[in-house]
Amino acid sequence: MMDDFDVAVIGAGPAGSTTAYYAARAGLNVVMLDQRKEVGVPVQCGEFIPSTSEMKKIIPRVEDQEELFDINDELIKLRTDKLKLVSPKGREYIMDFDGFTVDRRYFDKHLAAKATGAGAELRTGTKFISLDGEIIVTDRGSIKAGVIVGADGFKSSVAKSKGMEVEHVLCPCMLGQVSGNFKPTVEMFFGSVAPGGYAWVIPKNDGANVGLGIQKTGNVSLRKMLDRFLETKGLGKIHDLSAGYVPISGSIPQTVKDNVLIVGDAAGQVMATNGGGIPISMICGRIAGKTIASHFEEKAPLANYDAEWRRTVGPELDNALKTKRQADKVFKSDFKLELAMRMMGLKRMKRAILCKPIF
Ligand SMILES: Cc1cc2nc3c(=O)[nH]c(=O)nc-3n(C[C@H](O)[C@H](O)[C@H](O)COP(=O)(O)OP(=O)(O)OC[C@H]3O[C@@H](n4cnc5c(N)ncnc54)[C@H](O)[C@@H]3O)c2cc1C
């Protein structure tokens, strides 16, 4: 007999675990599958999250953010209160911005544990292969589920299986951890240090997460660019090196089809200006989980998820995409970028960070 669930969530990242938590909390029989043997490993992230008070400024329409971002102190590596943007010539633009850093190995496990605590079943080391109606084929056999959630990241095999695939524009990134003492300031460096993107130093209590994301490599490898950055900044040896991709071309046009919902990076729910996707995927995951619950409780259409997440976070994601496209025009030259940053000034840069229109 095939295992039969109300809901199967593919991917136990922030999007999947949050969806699973809200669906399981409503009493549904939920399974979460992840191809990783250990949730949250390897870390492919800058590990920075804006504080809830900043999130309220970024996306004011999200209800009850305290409940969603109920992140206890043990998960927080360091609270930061400043954001520093550095131009190609080294001019610094420093703004107040509250946030904190986490260790994704523990943060993702915490979210998954919330879901299992609410009754969801977690199956790690299980890779989604394909979909046929309610039947999900994995490398460990098949299961059945009434509703299927693709929270399986930017490559989303679930979206592909359902013909919802869109070619995301991807920003390749490389990152790792360094040791040392750092001020509670998140630093972003722009220009040829990371063409079309930025390099970052995101402080933790015992070092920093250092990396860069770019749009065009030219002839220089990401590793070489990162080594050069580490050397120029005197950041020492990097360890736990990893790489990843951020989808930066906006959301996919259709996030619900029949009994399938697509959430998080899989749906392109990322702030295109800075690649931040953790809080957005949690916001959209909560909407997905709650929509699925009302679908089972009162036959509410699953399509409500698409409408609701677009109403809630759509305008800000669109603003971020617009700003990114404007920035792309000057990103090609350090000279133009330097000038553009001067013209924008701190006020407009802050607006860009808050996903507001800059003009
Ligand atoms: C280098 C880098 C730095 C970043 N820095 C930040 C940051 O500082 N702050 C921030 O907010 N955001 C950051 N992001 C973005 C953030 O990491 C993502 O937006 C966020 O993780 C999205 O969550 P998700 O659950 O949608 O996807 P993911 O976290 O990618 O989770 C997807 C899960 O699906 C699983 N999966 C994939 N395919 C299958 C399959 N076929 N079968 C089973 N399981 C599968 C994966 O193993 C994974 O666990 C960064 C991203 C990158 C790449």
The ligand as an SDF file (V2000), in Angstrom:
LIG
                    3D

 53 58  0  0  0  0  0  0  0  0999 V2000
   24.7060   32.6530   -1.7890 C   0  0  0  0  0  0  0  0  0  0  0  0
   23.3460   33.0520   -1.3000 C   0  0  0  0  0  0  0  0  0  0  0  0
   23.2340   33.9850   -0.2860 C   0  0  0  0  0  0  0  0  0  0  0  0
   21.9640   34.3340    0.2030 C   0  0  0  0  0  0  0  0  0  0  0  0
   21.8960   35.1740    1.2650 N   0  0  0  0  0  0  0  0  0  0  0  0
   20.6820   35.4700    1.7900 C   0  0  0  0  0  0  0  0  0  0  0  0
   20.5870   36.2630    2.9720 C   0  0  0  0  0  0  0  0  0  0  0  0
   21.5930   36.6820    3.5700 O   0  0  0  0  0  0  0  0  0  0  0  0
   19.3470   36.5520    3.4460 N   0  0  0  0  0  0  0  0  0  0  0  0
   18.2120   36.0840    2.8340 C   0  0  0  0  0  0  0  0  0  0  0  0
   17.1080   36.4060    3.2910 O   0  0  0  0  0  0  0  0  0  0  0  0
   18.2930   35.3210    1.7360 N   0  0  0  0  0  0  0  0  0  0  0  0
   19.4860   34.9670    1.2150 C   0  0  0  0  0  0  0  0  0  0  0  0
   19.5680   34.1390    0.1290 N   0  0  0  0  0  0  0  0  0  0  0  0
   18.3320   33.6040   -0.4440 C   0  0  0  0  0  0  0  0  0  0  0  0
   17.7700   32.4870    0.4260 C   0  0  0  0  0  0  0  0  0  0  0  0
   18.7900   31.5440    0.7040 O   0  0  0  0  0  0  0  0  0  0  0  0
   16.6110   31.8050   -0.2800 C   0  0  0  0  0  0  0  0  0  0  0  0
   15.7360   32.7850   -0.7820 O   0  0  0  0  0  0  0  0  0  0  0  0
   15.8400   30.8880    0.6650 C   0  0  0  0  0  0  0  0  0  0  0  0
   16.6630   29.8380    1.1240 O   0  0  0  0  0  0  0  0  0  0  0  0
   14.6430   30.3180   -0.0640 C   0  0  0  0  0  0  0  0  0  0  0  0
   14.0460   29.3090    0.6860 O   0  0  0  0  0  0  0  0  0  0  0  0
   13.3330   28.0940   -0.0530 P   0  0  0  0  0  0  0  0  0  0  0  0
   12.7990   27.2520    1.0300 O   0  0  0  0  0  0  0  0  0  0  0  0
   12.4450   28.5950   -1.1140 O   0  0  0  0  0  0  0  0  0  0  0  0
   14.4980   27.3240   -0.8390 O   0  0  0  0  0  0  0  0  0  0  0  0
   15.7740   26.5890   -0.2880 P   0  0  0  0  0  0  0  0  0  0  0  0
   16.2290   27.1580    0.9820 O   0  0  0  0  0  0  0  0  0  0  0  0
   16.6950   26.5530   -1.4470 O   0  0  0  0  0  0  0  0  0  0  0  0
   15.2730   25.1160    0.0150 O   0  0  0  0  0  0  0  0  0  0  0  0
   14.9200   24.2260   -1.0130 C   0  0  0  0  0  0  0  0  0  0  0  0
   15.0380   22.8120   -0.4780 C   0  0  0  0  0  0  0  0  0  0  0  0
   14.5410   21.9370   -1.4880 O   0  0  0  0  0  0  0  0  0  0  0  0
   15.3550   20.7840   -1.5260 C   0  0  0  0  0  0  0  0  0  0  0  0
   15.2230   20.1730   -2.8470 N   0  0  0  0  0  0  0  0  0  0  0  0
   15.5960   20.6950   -4.0390 C   0  0  0  0  0  0  0  0  0  0  0  0
   15.3080   19.8250   -5.0340 N   0  0  0  0  0  0  0  0  0  0  0  0
   14.7460   18.7300   -4.4420 C   0  0  0  0  0  0  0  0  0  0  0  0
   14.2480   17.4880   -4.9380 C   0  0  0  0  0  0  0  0  0  0  0  0
   14.2520   17.2110   -6.2440 N   0  0  0  0  0  0  0  0  0  0  0  0
   13.7640   16.6070   -4.0490 N   0  0  0  0  0  0  0  0  0  0  0  0
   13.7530   16.8590   -2.7150 C   0  0  0  0  0  0  0  0  0  0  0  0
   14.2150   18.0230   -2.1960 N   0  0  0  0  0  0  0  0  0  0  0  0
   14.6970   18.9410   -3.0510 C   0  0  0  0  0  0  0  0  0  0  0  0
   16.7480   21.3240   -1.2370 C   0  0  0  0  0  0  0  0  0  0  0  0
   17.5890   20.2890   -0.7520 O   0  0  0  0  0  0  0  0  0  0  0  0
   16.4830   22.4150   -0.2120 C   0  0  0  0  0  0  0  0  0  0  0  0
   16.6010   21.9380    1.1100 O   0  0  0  0  0  0  0  0  0  0  0  0
   20.8080   33.7740   -0.3770 C   0  0  0  0  0  0  0  0  0  0  0  0
   20.9250   32.8430   -1.4080 C   0  0  0  0  0  0  0  0  0  0  0  0
   22.1800   32.4780   -1.8680 C   0  0  0  0  0  0  0  0  0  0  0  0
   22.3020   31.4430   -2.9620 C   0  0  0  0  0  0  0  0  0  0  0  0
  1  2  1  0
  2  3  1  0
  2 52  2  0
  3  4  2  0
  4  5  1  0
  4 50  1  0
  5  6  2  0
  6  7  1  0
  6 13  1  0
  7  8  2  0
  7  9  1  0
  9 10  1  0
 10 11  2  0
 10 12  1  0
 12 13  2  0
 13 14  1  0
 14 15  1  0
 14 50  1  0
 15 16  1  0
 16 17  1  0
 16 18  1  0
 18 19  1  0
 18 20  1  0
 20 21  1  0
 20 22  1  0
 22 23  1  0
 23 24  1  0
 24 25  2  0
 24 26  1  0
 24 27  1  0
 27 28  1  0
 28 29  2  0
 28 30  1  0
 28 31  1  0
 31 32  1  0
 32 33  1  0
 33 34  1  0
 33 48  1  0
 34 35  1  0
 35 36  1  0
 35 46  1  0
 36 37  1  0
 36 45  1  0
 37 38  2  0
 38 39  1  0
 39 40  1  0
 39 45  2  0
 40 41  1  0
 40 42  2  0
 42 43  1  0
 43 44  2  0
 44 45  1  0
 46 47  1  0
 46 48  1  0
 48 49  1  0
 50 51  2  0
 51 52  1  0
 52 53  1  0
M  END
$$$$
